[in-house]
Each structure stands twice: as C-alpha cells, then as structure tokens.
Amino acid sequence: MKVVYLNSPGILEIRDMPTPSPAEGEILLRIKAALTCGTDLKSFVRGHPMVPMPGMFGHEFAGIIETTGKGVRKFKPGDEVMSVHTAPCRKCSYCAKKLYNLCENIMSTKILGAFAEYILIPSHIVSQNVFIKHTQLTFEEAAFLEPLSCVIHGMSGLKIKKGDSVLIIGAGPIGLLHLLVAKQRGARVVITGLEHERLRTAARLGADGAIAPSMLSDSTRTFTNKTGFDFVFECTGQLAVWETAINYARRGGTVVLFGGCKQGTVVTYDTYRIHYDEITLKGVFHFTPHDVKSAYELLGSGAIDVKSLISGSYALDKIQEPFQKLSHGEGIKYSITP
C-alpha cells in the first residue's frame, strides 16, 4: 500500500509498504477521505512533539472496512465507517476517574497514517470510537469526527444557550468549527482572525461579526453593551492571545484555552480580574468517548455545515500541494483521497 511519510519539516514522501492484516479485534480500513488539520500543518512547517519524524502522517479519516480481525462483531467488510485515532485504555488511574481524555496511554496508543491507502485500527479504538457512517454524509464530511469531537469536549459543561454571547479568537478550522457549534446552540457569535477569506467564510456560516483583531475592543463594547462576552474561546495557541483573551470576558464569564502552546511557556493574568470578576479559565485537551458519540450524532443530524470548510481535494501523490497552500494561509482544510 502507499503511505505518506513526513520525513522532516517540509519533506513528504510516498512509500510502498506491506498492507497489514488485522489481528484479533482490529479492522483494516480502506481510506476514502483524510483531512488536513492544524496539527498536521504545524508538523509540516516546524515539527510537532506528538508526530514523530520520520513517520506516518494524518489522523482525520473515514473509509470502508476491507477486512476484520477475529472477534469483531459490530462491523464487517464493506461497512462504511467513521472513526477517530485514539481511545482510552480504561485501565489507568485517570480512566478510573472517568477522565478518559487524560488517559495515561491515550497518546502512546494513538494511530497516525491516515494519508495512505489503508490504515489499521486497533481493538481499543474499534470497540469504543468507530461508527457506521451516516448515509447522508460524504466521506469528507464523516472525516470531521475527530476535530469536532475536540470542539465538543471544549464546550462540554458550559451550557451555551440561545442568546449567549460568544467570542472566538482564531478563524482557522478549529475556530470555524467552534462557530458552527455555538451557532447551532443559539449563541450570538463574533469571530476574529487575520485571514480575510476565512472571515468571509465565517460570515457565510452565520457569524454575527467576523472582524480583524484591530476591531476587537470596539466590537466587544458594542456587541455586548460594554459588559464583555459570556464565553471566549482562544483557538490560536499564541501566548499573547492567551493573555489578552481574558480582557473580552464579562464578569463571571468563561475563557476556554483551546489552542495549545509550547511546553514550558508561561502567561500572566491580572489577579484582580480573576478573583473579583470571578473569571473561569478552562484548559481543554482532546476528547472522551462521550464527546465522540456526541460529535457523531451532531454530524448525522445535518445541523452544521462542515462541508463549507473543505477548500479542495487532492490525490495522495499531490499531497505536497495542499500543505504548501496551507503554509501560505490559503484554504481551510483539504481532503486527501487515495
């Protein structure tokens, strides 16, 4: 089978490798669509601690089951399925506390290699986080299961409701997914970002305001009647944005720090605001099986328009092109079709 390897930043190579056979509880999936994402782009541009190099690449995918291993009961060859690339071990101390996204083994047992003709899905993922694809979804839309699960997790417990004000900082793929979910929940949403085309996409997707960062202070005052936003979502992973995000939250508001920063970096906050204005700062990471199930149901409902986030489709042997475009700020997400 053909597999894309990320050899070093900026260098992708297509390798011929033996097609694996599924062991007990595993399935071999024939990839029909795999999507680019922000982690992929970071890896391509400068490397990423969670993506070893040289190594297989890509983790948002959907496809058709080629073969199943012994003991697989829920699925059969020919089934069209959608999946994520991790699942908790259900054995460690964090899993015992039902903090499944913080499972001690979840990153070490993840699978990469969606930019390929086939991917082998291990038994712990098959049993928890693989689903029959909704018939009305294309494979490209079904491949949004993983990033949408992350967004659902970040919004879990917030009880965003009709009329609430939401600010999303960062109009990349994750920011736009936050927009779709917040609007689906009835919120009034302002999104800010640097790329004009992405802001135009946000406006088409229903943003009540899609603005440049230079307009954010004025927009906060006018949009929220000078009180600040109920919820602020930081989706850039930039230290300066982490620090300033709190400035746009109302008293009693919540700031969700979604974008990951480099290990060891430090931010500083005004203690007066945190204490006397009772601001909640919420760090979020990854997702739980419950989040995946919720994302699966939301995609199947047709309530959010993820297809508008796909900027184009490329064959496997043209994979360098979409990453070059993304590295220059062109497009949102691209579909890779083996």
JOFENPE-V195170 format. One record per residue. N is the residue number from 1. RES is the residue in one letter. SS is DSSP state (2 for helix, 1 for strand, 0 for the rest). Layout:
# JOFENPE-V195170
[[N/RES/SS] [N/RES/SS]]
This chain:
# JOFENPE-V195170
[[1/M/0] [2/K/1] [3/V/1] [4/V/1] [5/Y/1] [6/L/1] [7/N/1] [8/S/1] [9/P/0] [10/G/0] [11/I/1] [12/L/1] [13/E/1] [14/I/1] [15/R/1] [16/D/1] [17/M/0] [18/P/0] [19/T/0] [20/P/0] [21/S/0] [22/P/0] [23/A/0] [24/E/0] [25/G/0] [26/E/0] [27/I/1] [28/L/1] [29/L/1] [30/R/1] [31/I/1] [32/K/1] [33/A/1] [34/A/1] [35/L/1] [36/T/0] [37/C/0] [38/G/2] [39/T/2] [40/D/2] [41/L/2] [42/K/2] [43/S/2] [44/F/2] [45/V/2] [46/R/2] [47/G/0] [48/H/1] [49/P/0] [50/M/0] [51/V/1] [52/P/0] [53/M/0] [54/P/0] [55/G/1] [56/M/1] [57/F/0] [58/G/0] [59/H/0] [60/E/1] [61/F/1] [62/A/1] [63/G/1] [64/I/1] [65/I/1] [66/E/1] [67/T/1] [68/T/1] [69/G/0] [70/K/0] [71/G/0] [72/V/0] [73/R/0] [74/K/0] [75/F/0] [76/K/0] [77/P/0] [78/G/0] [79/D/0] [80/E/1] [81/V/1] [82/M/1] [83/S/1] [84/V/0] [85/H/0] [86/T/0] [87/A/0] [88/P/0] [89/C/0] [90/R/0] [91/K/0] [92/C/0] [93/S/2] [94/Y/2] [95/C/2] [96/A/2] [97/K/0] [98/K/0] [99/L/0] [100/Y/2] [101/N/2] [102/L/2] [103/C/0] [104/E/0] [105/N/0] [106/I/0] [107/M/0] [108/S/0] [109/T/0] [110/K/0] [111/I/0] [112/L/0] [113/G/0] [114/A/0] [115/F/0] [116/A/1] [117/E/0] [118/Y/1] [119/I/1] [120/L/1] [121/I/1] [122/P/0] [123/S/2] [124/H/2] [125/I/2] [126/V/2] [127/S/2] [128/Q/2] [129/N/2] [130/V/1] [131/F/1] [132/I/1] [133/K/0] [134/H/0] [135/T/0] [136/Q/0] [137/L/0] [138/T/0] [139/F/2] [140/E/2] [141/E/2] [142/A/2] [143/A/0] [144/F/0] [145/L/2] [146/E/2] [147/P/2] [148/L/2] [149/S/2] [150/C/2] [151/V/2] [152/I/2] [153/H/2] [154/G/2] [155/M/2] [156/S/0] [157/G/0] [158/L/0] [159/K/0] [160/I/0] [161/K/0] [162/K/0] [163/G/0] [164/D/0] [165/S/1] [166/V/1] [167/L/1] [168/I/1] [169/I/1] [170/G/0] [171/A/0] [172/G/0] [173/P/2] [174/I/2] [175/G/2] [176/L/2] [177/L/2] [178/H/2] [179/L/2] [180/L/2] [181/V/2] [182/A/2] [183/K/2] [184/Q/2] [185/R/0] [186/G/0] [187/A/0] [188/R/1] [189/V/1] [190/V/1] [191/I/1] [192/T/1] [193/G/0] [194/L/0] [195/E/0] [196/H/2] [197/E/2] [198/R/2] [199/L/2] [200/R/2] [201/T/2] [202/A/2] [203/A/2] [204/R/2] [205/L/0] [206/G/0] [207/A/0] [208/D/0] [209/G/1] [210/A/1] [211/I/1] [212/A/0] [213/P/2] [214/S/2] [215/M/2] [216/L/2] [217/S/2] [218/D/2] [219/S/2] [220/T/2] [221/R/2] [222/T/2] [223/F/2] [224/T/0] [225/N/0] [226/K/0] [227/T/0] [228/G/0] [229/F/1] [230/D/1] [231/F/1] [232/V/1] [233/F/1] [234/E/1] [235/C/0] [236/T/0] [237/G/0] [238/Q/0] [239/L/2] [240/A/2] [241/V/2] [242/W/2] [243/E/2] [244/T/2] [245/A/2] [246/I/2] [247/N/2] [248/Y/2] [249/A/1] [250/R/1] [251/R/1] [252/G/1] [253/G/1] [254/T/1] [255/V/1] [256/V/1] [257/L/1] [258/F/0] [259/G/0] [260/G/0] [261/C/0] [262/K/0] [263/Q/0] [264/G/0] [265/T/0] [266/V/0] [267/V/0] [268/T/0] [269/Y/0] [270/D/0] [271/T/2] [272/Y/2] [273/R/2] [274/I/2] [275/H/2] [276/Y/2] [277/D/0] [278/E/0] [279/I/0] [280/T/1] [281/L/1] [282/K/1] [283/G/1] [284/V/0] [285/F/0] [286/H/0] [287/F/0] [288/T/0] [289/P/2] [290/H/2] [291/D/2] [292/V/2] [293/K/2] [294/S/2] [295/A/2] [296/Y/2] [297/E/2] [298/L/2] [299/L/2] [300/G/2] [301/S/2] [302/G/0] [303/A/0] [304/I/0] [305/D/0] [306/V/2] [307/K/2] [308/S/2] [309/L/2] [310/I/1] [311/S/1] [312/G/1] [313/S/1] [314/Y/1] [315/A/1] [316/L/2] [317/D/2] [318/K/2] [319/I/2] [320/Q/2] [321/E/2] [322/P/2] [323/F/2] [324/Q/2] [325/K/2] [326/L/2] [327/S/2] [328/H/0] [329/G/0] [330/E/0] [331/G/0] [332/I/0] [333/K/1] [334/Y/1] [335/S/1] [336/I/1] [337/T/1] [338/P/0]]
